[in-house]
């Protein structure tokens, strides 16, 4: 079975090569090109393609892939909002994903963003490098005794709940499907509340919700207006959960005292690309100019353990497809 891996970086290739000996019937080829309608013809002669969060799996891309004989799309990530799933079904294509890969890695990164933005660690680091040892403008908030609000309490959100509880915080959860085990047995969520109540009570808010029609721009001018003044805001979920312009207004007004973002609305042209020679005039550039904002480039998942799990699950799904055996649990999209 031949699979073309799109957007392959050195670390992707390395992690797949470590797992491949366990899958002798699978052959991988790599391209650093992003999957788009323009690059989809590269998959001619392959049984499947492997894609990531910054690829384009629109109806046009799927149509071209199907036309060159590709019927399997392996998403090496948990999210699949970049895939036109309904159109894939019409083409009888199989779409798989990696439902979980080191949720602790993402939760740890979320807390790292919170600490960095809140305590202005990035600014302090740059000052000391320039022999500036002053503390003006670096004051933050102590997290101990404060309230954390976690929106979305699946594997990643639950992992962050445990971290926040370890910091001595009161933890509020919000989820359409509450996990009472986190309340009654693990005791890492003090109570589940509505989004509205969470906005009003939390000193730190972190997003781990799925992106769909209902959750799109759940963070907007109205929701921000109900938050505490100076709230610490973190998003390692999906960029579309947040109205970027509303976020900027919230920061400028002081309603949001610190923000840490690993995802943002206009990230797709930027993710995993070096654009240092370009000049930007965008909401992202404006956010980067704020001293109380820290932005990373979709790297919350990026640990050795997560890369190994991604490679293992992706290859296991490919083998399951080839042998008509069961896929990894919760990995089949359509």
C-alpha positions in Angstrom: 0.0 0.0 0.0 1.4 3.4 -1.1 0.7 6.6 0.8 1.9 10.1 0.1 2.5 12.2 3.2 1.8 15.9 2.4 3.4 18.8 4.3 6.1 16.4 5.7 8.7 18.0 7.8 11.9 16.4 9.1 10.3 15.5 12.4 7.3 13.8 10.7 9.6 11.7 8.5 11.7 10.7 11.5 8.7 9.6 13.6 7.2 7.6 10.7 10.5 5.9 9.9 10.7 4.7 13.5 7.2 3.1 13.3 7.4 1.7 9.7 9.3 -1.5 10.5 6.1 -2.7 12.3 4.1 -2.2 9.0 6.1 -3.9 6.2 3.2 -3.7 3.8 3.0 0.1 3.9 5.2 2.3 1.8 5.4 6.0 2.5 6.6 8.8 0.3 6.9 12.4 1.5 6.4 15.8 0.0 6.8 19.1 1.8 4.0 20.5 -0.4 0.7 21.4 1.4 -2.3 19.5 0.1 -4.5 21.8 -2.1 -6.4 21.4 -5.3 -3.2 22.5 -7.1 -1.0 19.8 -5.4 -3.6 17.0 -5.2 -2.5 15.5 -8.6 0.8 14.6 -6.9 -1.1 11.7 -5.3 -1.6 10.0 -8.7 -0.6 6.3 -8.3 -1.0 6.3 -4.5 -3.6 4.4 -2.5 -3.9 7.1 0.1 -2.7 10.4 1.3 -1.8 11.7 4.8 -2.7 15.2 5.7 -2.5 17.7 8.6 -4.3 20.6 10.1 -3.1 23.2 7.6 -4.0 21.2 4.5 -7.0 22.0 2.2 -9.4 19.1 1.9 -12.2 21.0 0.2 -14.6 19.5 -2.2 -12.4 20.4 -5.1 -9.3 18.7 -3.5 -11.3 15.6 -2.7 -12.7 15.5 -6.2 -9.2 15.6 -7.7 -7.9 13.0 -5.2 -10.8 10.7 -6.1 -10.1 11.2 -9.8 -6.5 10.0 -9.5 -7.6 6.9 -7.5 -7.1 8.0 -3.9 -9.8 6.6 -1.6 -8.1 6.9 1.8 -7.3 10.1 3.6 -5.3 9.7 6.8 -5.5 12.9 9.0 -2.5 12.8 11.3 -4.3 15.0 13.8 -7.4 14.9 16.0 -9.4 17.6 14.2 -11.0 17.2 10.8 -12.7 20.6 10.3 -10.5 21.2 7.2 -12.2 18.2 5.6 -15.5 18.5 3.6 -16.7 15.3 5.2 -20.1 15.3 3.5 -18.5 15.5 0.1 -16.1 12.7 1.1 -19.0 10.5 1.9 -20.5 11.2 -1.6 -17.2 10.0 -3.1 -17.2 6.9 -0.8 -13.8 8.0 0.6 -12.6 6.8 4.0 -11.3 9.5 6.3 -9.5 8.6 9.5 -7.9 10.7 12.3 -5.7 10.4 15.4 -8.3 10.9 18.2 -5.8 11.4 21.0 -2.1 12.0 21.1 -0.5 13.0 24.4 -3.3 15.2 25.7 -1.0 16.1 28.6 1.4 17.7 26.1 -1.3 20.2 24.9 -2.5 20.8 28.5 1.0 21.5 29.6 1.6 23.9 26.7 -1.7 25.7 27.6 -0.4 26.2 31.2 2.9 27.3 29.8 1.2 30.0 27.7 -0.8 31.1 30.7 2.3 31.5 32.9 4.3 33.2 30.2 1.6 35.7 29.3 0.5 36.4 32.9 4.0 36.8 34.3 5.5 38.4 31.2 8.2 35.8 31.1 8.9 36.4 27.4 9.5 40.1 28.1 11.7 39.5 31.2 13.8 37.1 29.2 14.4 39.6 26.4 15.2 42.4 28.8 17.9 40.4 30.6 19.5 39.5 27.3 19.9 43.2 26.8 21.2 43.8 30.3 18.0 45.4 31.4 17.1 44.1 34.8 14.2 46.4 35.6 10.8 44.9 36.6 8.5 47.8 35.5 5.6 46.4 33.4 6.2 42.7 34.3 3.8 42.3 37.2 1.4 39.4 37.0 -1.2 37.6 39.1 -0.7 34.7 41.5 -2.7 31.7 40.2 -2.9 30.0 43.6 -6.4 30.5 45.1 -7.8 31.8 41.8 -10.5 30.2 39.6 -9.8 28.4 36.3 -12.5 27.9 33.8 -12.0 25.0 31.3 -14.3 25.0 28.3 -14.3 21.5 26.9 -13.4 18.7 29.3 -12.4 15.9 27.1 -8.9 14.3 27.4 -7.0 17.6 26.9 -9.4 19.7 29.1 -9.3 17.1 31.8 -5.5 17.1 31.8 -5.5 20.9 32.2 -8.0 20.5 35.1 -5.5 18.3 36.9 -2.7 20.8 36.3 -4.9 23.7 37.6 -5.9 21.8 40.6 -2.2 21.2 41.3 -1.7 24.9 41.3 -4.3 25.3 44.1 -7.0 26.7 41.9 -10.7 26.3 42.0 -11.7 24.6 38.7 -14.9 25.2 36.8 -15.8 23.0 33.8 -18.2 23.7 30.9 -19.1 21.0 28.5 -22.3 19.8 26.7 -21.4 16.3 28.0 -20.1 16.7 31.5 -17.7 14.1 32.8 -18.9 13.5 36.3 -15.9 11.3 37.0 -13.7 14.4 37.1 -16.0 15.8 39.8 -17.0 12.8 41.9 -13.9 10.6 41.7 -10.9 12.6 40.6 -12.0 15.8 42.3 -10.3 18.0 39.7 -13.4 19.9 38.7 -15.3 21.6 41.5 -18.4 22.1 39.5 -19.8 22.2 36.0 -21.4 25.5 35.0 -22.7 27.2 31.9 -20.4 29.1 29.6 -22.0 32.3 30.8 -21.3 31.6 34.5 -17.8 30.4 33.7 -17.1 33.7 31.9 -18.3 35.7 35.0 -16.4 33.7 37.6 -13.1 32.5 36.1 -9.7 34.3 36.4 -8.2 32.1 33.8 -10.2 30.7 30.8 -8.8 28.0 28.5 -10.6 26.7 25.4 -10.6 23.0 24.5 -13.9 22.8 22.7 -14.6 21.3 19.2 -15.1 23.8 16.4 -18.5 23.5 14.8 -21.3 25.8 13.8 -22.4 26.2 17.4 -19.0 26.9 18.8 -17.7 29.2 16.0 -16.8 32.6 17.5 -18.0 31.5 21.0 -15.5 34.1 22.2 -16.9 37.4 20.9 -17.6 41.0 22.1 -20.6 39.8 24.1 -18.9 36.9 25.9 -15.8 39.0 26.6 -17.9 41.7 28.1 -19.1 39.2 30.8 -15.6 38.2 31.8 -13.7 39.5 34.8 -11.5 42.5 34.2 -7.9 41.3 33.6 -8.8 37.7 32.9 -6.1 35.4 31.6 -7.3 33.9 28.3 -5.8 30.8 26.6 -6.6 29.1 23.3 -5.0 25.9 22.3 -8.2 24.5 20.7 -9.2 25.9 17.3 -8.7 29.4 16.0 -12.3 29.7 14.8 -13.5 29.6 18.4 -12.4 33.2 18.8 -13.4 36.3 17.0 -9.9 37.8 16.6 -11.1 41.4 16.3 -13.2 41.1 19.4 -10.2 39.6 21.2 -8.1 42.6 20.2 -10.7 45.0 21.5 -10.9 43.0 24.8 -7.1 43.3 25.2 -7.1 47.0 24.3 -9.9 47.7 26.9 -8.0 45.8 29.6 -10.9 43.3 30.0 -8.3 40.6 28.9 -5.2 41.1 31.0 -3.1 38.4 29.3 -3.6 36.1 26.3 -1.8 33.0 25.2 -2.6 31.6 21.8 -1.4 28.5 20.0 -4.1 28.8 17.4 -5.8 31.8 15.8 -8.2 32.4 12.9 -5.8 33.4 10.2 -3.1 30.9 11.0 -3.3 28.6 7.9 -1.0 30.7 5.7 1.5 30.8 8.6 1.6 27.4 10.2 4.9 25.7 9.9 6.3 28.2 7.4 9.2 30.6 7.7 7.9 34.1 6.7 10.6 36.2 8.3 11.3 38.2 5.1 7.6 39.3 4.8 5.9 42.4 6.1 2.5 41.8 7.8 -0.4 44.1 8.3 -2.9 41.8 9.9 -4.7 41.1 13.2 -2.0 38.6 14.0 0.7 41.2 13.7 -1.3 43.5 15.9 -1.6 40.8 18.6 2.1 40.1 18.4 2.8 43.7 19.2 1.0 43.5 22.6 3.3 43.0 25.6 0.7 40.8 27.4 0.2 38.4 24.5 2.2 35.2 23.6 1.6 33.4 20.3 3.0 30.1 19.3 2.5 28.4 15.9 0.3 25.4 16.6 3.0 23.6 18.6 1.0 22.6 21.7 1.1 18.9 20.6 4.8 19.0 19.6 6.5 16.5 21.9 8.4 13.3 21.0 5.6 11.2 22.7 2.9 12.9 20.6 4.8 12.5 17.3 5.3 8.8 18.1 1.6 8.3 18.8 0.5 10.1 15.7 2.8 7.9 13.5 1.6 4.7 15.2 -2.1 5.5 15.0 -1.9 6.8 11.4 -0.1 3.6 10.2 -2.4 1.3 12.2 -5.3 3.0 10.5 -3.8 2.5 7.1 -3.2 -1.2 7.8 -6.7 -1.6 9.1 -8.0 -0.1 5.8 -5.9 -2.4 3.7 -6.8 -5.5 5.6 -10.5 -4.8 6.3 -9.8 -4.9 10.0 -11.0 -2.7 12.8 -9.7 0.9 13.0 -8.2 2.5 16.1 -11.1 3.3 18.4 -12.8 6.7 17.6 -10.4 7.3 14.6 -12.8 6.7 11.8 -14.5 9.9 10.5 -16.3 8.4 7.5 
